[in-house]
Amino acid sequence: MAELQANQFTYNFDTSTGKFLNFQVTLAGNPSDGEYLNNQIRVHENELGEGKNYTNVTMNDVVEIARKKLADYVAVKDTATTQANNQ
């Protein structure tokens, strides 16, 4: 898979209160083999790290968090271990 690029970065907020709700990052990749990945990941304030909030992080910080969240979402889990733990 080609390197995922952040092609959209949005600040989402409540229009009635003006309060930030989350950042939304769109990550996309399109390698030469024709496969394609396009995901929207939301990053909430509690995911920014200790001492961080919506107003004191950089876009690069948020994109890196989004990349890590996506990697965790798509990581192949050991289904045998999961099934054994559920029994």
MDTraj code that builds the backbone (N, CA, C; nanometers):
import mdtraj as md
import numpy as np

residues = "MET ALA GLU LEU GLN ALA ASN GLN PHE THR TYR ASN PHE ASP THR SER THR GLY LYS PHE LEU ASN PHE GLN VAL THR LEU ALA GLY ASN PRO SER ASP GLY GLU TYR LEU ASN ASN GLN ILE ARG VAL HIS GLU ASN GLU LEU GLY GLU GLY LYS ASN TYR THR ASN VAL THR MET ASN ASP VAL VAL GLU ILE ALA ARG LYS LYS LEU ALA ASP TYR VAL ALA VAL LYS ASP THR ALA THR THR GLN ALA ASN ASN GLN".split()
xyz = np.array([
    [0.0849, -0.1179, 0.0000],
    [0.0000, 0.0000, 0.0000],
    [0.0890, 0.1236, 0.0000],
    [0.0536, 0.2171, -0.0807],
    [0.1270, 0.3428, -0.0870],
    [0.1090, 0.4193, 0.0435],
    [0.1955, 0.5130, 0.0655],
    [0.1872, 0.5973, 0.1838],
    [0.0508, 0.6658, 0.1891],
    [-0.0123, 0.6591, 0.3052],
    [-0.1406, 0.7275, 0.3223],
    [-0.1176, 0.8771, 0.3344],
    [-0.1947, 0.9521, 0.2620],
    [-0.1859, 1.0974, 0.2663],
    [-0.3101, 1.1540, 0.3343],
    [-0.2905, 1.2554, 0.4155],
    [-0.4049, 1.3276, 0.4723],
    [-0.4513, 1.4254, 0.3653],
    [-0.5724, 1.4035, 0.3146],
    [-0.6199, 1.4919, 0.2090],
    [-0.7364, 1.5798, 0.2531],
    [-0.7747, 1.5662, 0.3800],
    [-0.8749, 1.6560, 0.4358],
    [-0.8564, 1.6626, 0.5862],
    [-0.8685, 1.7826, 0.6404],
    [-0.8529, 1.8049, 0.7837],
    [-0.9606, 1.9041, 0.8244],
    [-1.0505, 1.8600, 0.9134],
    [-1.1663, 1.9417, 0.9482],
    [-1.1776, 1.9569, 1.0987],
    [-1.2135, 2.0763, 1.1415],
    [-1.2496, 2.1020, 1.2801],
    [-1.4014, 2.0904, 1.2875],
    [-1.4511, 1.9970, 1.3659],
    [-1.5960, 1.9833, 1.3834],
    [-1.6352, 2.0479, 1.5156],
    [-1.7391, 2.1272, 1.5128],
    [-1.7852, 2.1920, 1.6343],
    [-1.9366, 2.2010, 1.6362],
    [-1.9911, 2.2174, 1.7554],
    [-2.1345, 2.2319, 1.7758],
    [-2.1722, 2.3748, 1.7376],
    [-2.2578, 2.3891, 1.6381],
    [-2.2908, 2.5230, 1.5893],
    [-2.3724, 2.6046, 1.6891],
    [-2.4396, 2.5390, 1.7813],
    [-2.5185, 2.6146, 1.8789],
    [-2.4349, 2.6663, 1.9953],
    [-2.3278, 2.5939, 2.0303],
    [-2.2449, 2.6361, 2.1437],
    [-2.1070, 2.6847, 2.1018],
    [-2.0648, 2.6494, 1.9815],
    [-1.9302, 2.6841, 1.9362],
    [-1.8230, 2.5939, 1.9945],
    [-1.8621, 2.4920, 2.0708],
    [-1.7666, 2.4012, 2.1349],
    [-1.7100, 2.3029, 2.0331],
    [-1.5757, 2.2847, 2.0354],
    [-1.5124, 2.1847, 1.9499],
    [-1.5629, 2.0457, 1.9875],
    [-1.5930, 1.9651, 1.8865],
    [-1.6341, 1.8271, 1.9090],
    [-1.5202, 1.7304, 1.8807],
    [-1.4495, 1.7518, 1.7689],
    [-1.3387, 1.6652, 1.7304],
    [-1.2722, 1.7201, 1.6056],
    [-1.1585, 1.6629, 1.5748],
    [-1.0952, 1.6831, 1.4449],
    [-1.1359, 1.5649, 1.3582],
    [-1.1509, 1.5860, 1.2302],
    [-1.1762, 1.4748, 1.1386],
    [-1.0700, 1.4783, 1.0309],
    [-0.9997, 1.3667, 1.0164],
    [-0.8904, 1.3561, 0.9210],
    [-0.9264, 1.2495, 0.8185],
    [-0.9164, 1.2837, 0.6917],
    [-0.9367, 1.1858, 0.5851],
    [-0.8003, 1.1405, 0.5362],
    [-0.7748, 1.0109, 0.5461],
    [-0.6500, 0.9501, 0.5008],
    [-0.6797, 0.8656, 0.3784],
    [-0.6003, 0.8820, 0.2737],
    [-0.6234, 0.8078, 0.1503],
    [-0.4919, 0.7586, 0.0930],
    [-0.4979, 0.6433, 0.0275],
    [-0.3821, 0.5868, -0.0399],
    [-0.4270, 0.5118, -0.1629],
    [-0.3483, 0.5202, -0.2699],
    [-0.3838, 0.4555, -0.3950],
    [-0.2562, 0.4062, -0.4631],
    [-0.2134, 0.2832, -0.4308],
    [-0.0922, 0.2306, -0.4932],
    [-0.1171, 0.1957, -0.6404],
    [-0.0125, 0.1653, -0.7093],
    [-0.0217, 0.1380, -0.8526],
    [-0.0948, 0.0077, -0.8851],
    [-0.1178, -0.0802, -0.7853],
    [-0.1854, -0.2078, -0.8143],
    [-0.3376, -0.1934, -0.8220],
    [-0.3908, -0.0722, -0.8071],
    [-0.5329, -0.0482, -0.8236],
    [-0.6165, -0.0559, -0.6977],
    [-0.5579, -0.0970, -0.5865],
    [-0.6335, -0.0983, -0.4618],
    [-0.6382, 0.0439, -0.4068],
    [-0.7379, 0.0704, -0.3235],
    [-0.7574, 0.2055, -0.2748],
    [-0.8077, 0.2019, -0.1320],
    [-0.7591, 0.2941, -0.0507],
    [-0.8044, 0.3068, 0.0866],
    [-0.8389, 0.4519, 0.1117],
    [-0.9572, 0.4753, 0.1674],
    [-1.0017, 0.6101, 0.1988],
    [-1.0798, 0.6024, 0.3291],
    [-1.0291, 0.6641, 0.4349],
    [-1.0920, 0.6562, 0.5664],
    [-1.1018, 0.7919, 0.6315],
    [-1.2084, 0.8112, 0.7064],
    [-1.2232, 0.9297, 0.7886],
    [-1.2078, 0.8877, 0.9332],
    [-1.1174, 0.9517, 1.0014],
    [-1.0882, 0.9203, 1.1409],
    [-1.1154, 1.0448, 1.2244],
    [-1.1891, 1.0271, 1.3321],
    [-1.2128, 1.1384, 1.4242],
    [-1.1155, 1.1287, 1.5399],
    [-1.0596, 1.2420, 1.5760],
    [-0.9678, 1.2500, 1.6892],
    [-1.0316, 1.3424, 1.7926],
    [-1.0549, 1.2878, 1.9108],
    [-1.1188, 1.3614, 2.0190],
    [-1.0138, 1.4170, 2.1141],
    [-1.0523, 1.5155, 2.1912],
    [-0.9580, 1.5848, 2.2798],
    [-0.8876, 1.4895, 2.3759],
    [-0.9592, 1.3897, 2.4278],
    [-0.8976, 1.2962, 2.5226],
    [-0.7937, 1.2052, 2.4567],
    [-0.7841, 1.2073, 2.3237],
    [-0.6848, 1.1264, 2.2521],
    [-0.5595, 1.2066, 2.2155],
    [-0.5577, 1.3336, 2.2486],
    [-0.4466, 1.4201, 2.2077],
    [-0.3216, 1.4032, 2.2927],
    [-0.3359, 1.3493, 2.4107],
    [-0.2213, 1.3310, 2.4994],
    [-0.2301, 1.4245, 2.6187],
    [-0.1548, 1.3906, 2.7200],
    [-0.1587, 1.4665, 2.8446],
    [-0.1164, 1.6114, 2.8225],
    [-0.1953, 1.7015, 2.8756],
    [-0.1649, 1.8437, 2.8656],
    [-0.1997, 1.9061, 2.7314],
    [-0.2569, 1.8266, 2.6406],
    [-0.2917, 1.8771, 2.5071],
    [-0.4416, 1.9025, 2.4999],
    [-0.4783, 2.0014, 2.4206],
    [-0.6193, 2.0272, 2.3939],
    [-0.6327, 2.0740, 2.2498],
    [-0.7556, 2.1005, 2.2094],
    [-0.7816, 2.1350, 2.0697],
    [-0.7045, 2.2584, 2.0223],
    [-0.6698, 2.3466, 2.1128],
    [-0.6058, 2.4716, 2.0706],
    [-0.4536, 2.4700, 2.0753],
    [-0.3941, 2.3652, 2.1315],
    [-0.2476, 2.3662, 2.1412],
    [-0.1805, 2.2450, 2.0764],
    [-0.2452, 2.1868, 1.9760],
    [-0.1828, 2.0796, 1.8987],
    [-0.1664, 2.1258, 1.7546],
    [-0.0731, 2.0645, 1.6861],
    [-0.0542, 2.0962, 1.5451],
    [-0.1326, 1.9983, 1.4587],
    [-0.1536, 2.0359, 1.3357],
    [-0.2202, 1.9475, 1.2417],
    [-0.1394, 1.8184, 1.2275],
    [-0.0071, 1.8283, 1.2248],
    [0.0770, 1.7085, 1.2131],
    [0.0569, 1.6145, 1.3312],
    [0.0406, 1.6699, 1.4527],
    [0.0144, 1.5861, 1.5701],
    [-0.1156, 1.5080, 1.5513],
    [-0.2191, 1.5764, 1.5055],
    [-0.3505, 1.5145, 1.4898],
    [-0.3481, 1.4097, 1.3792],
    [-0.2805, 1.4387, 1.2700],
    [-0.2709, 1.3423, 1.1598],
    [-0.1980, 1.2166, 1.2071],
    [-0.0941, 1.2316, 1.2855],
    [-0.0211, 1.1153, 1.3371],
    [-0.1104, 1.0300, 1.4272],
    [-0.1906, 1.0930, 1.5105],
    [-0.2850, 1.0198, 1.5955],
    [-0.3859, 0.9460, 1.5080],
    [-0.4359, 1.0117, 1.4049],
    [-0.5318, 0.9487, 1.3134],
    [-0.4700, 0.8279, 1.2444],
    [-0.3450, 0.8379, 1.2016],
    [-0.2759, 0.7251, 1.1383],
    [-0.2673, 0.6060, 1.2343],
    [-0.2343, 0.6335, 1.3603],
    [-0.2235, 0.5263, 1.4588],
    [-0.3597, 0.4627, 1.4860],
    [-0.4647, 0.5449, 1.4928],
    [-0.5988, 0.4897, 1.5130],
    [-0.6391, 0.4003, 1.3963],
    [-0.6109, 0.4442, 1.2744],
    [-0.6446, 0.3635, 1.1570],
    [-0.5679, 0.2319, 1.1594],
    [-0.4394, 0.2365, 1.1919],
    [-0.3593, 0.1138, 1.1984],
    [-0.4170, 0.0168, 1.3007],
    [-0.4631, 0.0687, 1.4149],
    [-0.5233, -0.0171, 1.5165],
    [-0.6549, -0.0762, 1.4671],
    [-0.7350, 0.0041, 1.3975],
    [-0.8634, -0.0447, 1.3450],
    [-0.8456, -0.1590, 1.2466],
    [-0.7450, -0.1505, 1.1614],
    [-0.7309, -0.2492, 1.0544],
    [-0.6330, -0.3607, 1.0868],
    [-0.5686, -0.3544, 1.2024],
    [-0.4737, -0.4586, 1.2407],
    [-0.5448, -0.5930, 1.2495],
    [-0.4828, -0.6943, 1.1961],
    [-0.5382, -0.8294, 1.2014],
    [-0.5211, -0.8812, 1.3435],
    [-0.6317, -0.9194, 1.4015],
    [-0.6299, -0.9729, 1.5378],
    [-0.6182, -1.1239, 1.5300],
    [-0.5558, -1.1842, 1.6298],
    [-0.5451, -1.3295, 1.6374],
    [-0.6813, -1.3842, 1.6785],
    [-0.7575, -1.4338, 1.5831],
    [-0.8935, -1.4797, 1.6102],
    [-0.8956, -1.6027, 1.7002],
    [-0.7935, -1.6862, 1.6952],
    [-0.7899, -1.8055, 1.7806],
    [-0.7821, -1.7625, 1.9274],
    [-0.6990, -1.6634, 1.9578],
    [-0.6875, -1.6145, 2.0943],
    [-0.8160, -1.5465, 2.1367],
    [-0.8742, -1.4668, 2.0482],
    [-0.9991, -1.3981, 2.0784],
    [-1.1099, -1.4978, 2.1053],
    [-1.1202, -1.6003, 2.0234],
    [-1.2245, -1.7008, 2.0420],
    [-1.2030, -1.7786, 2.1720],
    [-1.0804, -1.8110, 2.2046],
    [-1.0511, -1.8838, 2.3283],
    [-1.0865, -1.7990, 2.4510],
    [-1.0603, -1.6703, 2.4430],
    [-1.0916, -1.5813, 2.5546],
    [-1.2417, -1.5622, 2.5720],
    [-1.3175, -1.5780, 2.4657],
    [-1.4621, -1.5601, 2.4727],
    [-1.5355, -1.6849, 2.5186],
    [-1.4648, -1.7972, 2.5328],
    [-1.5321, -1.9219, 2.5733],
    [-1.5340, -1.9375, 2.7218],
])
top = md.Topology()
chain = top.add_chain()
for i, resn in enumerate(residues, 1):
    res = top.add_residue(resn, chain, resSeq=i)
    for name in ("N", "CA", "C"):
        top.add_atom(name, md.element.get_by_symbol(name[0]), res)
traj = md.Trajectory(xyz[None], top)
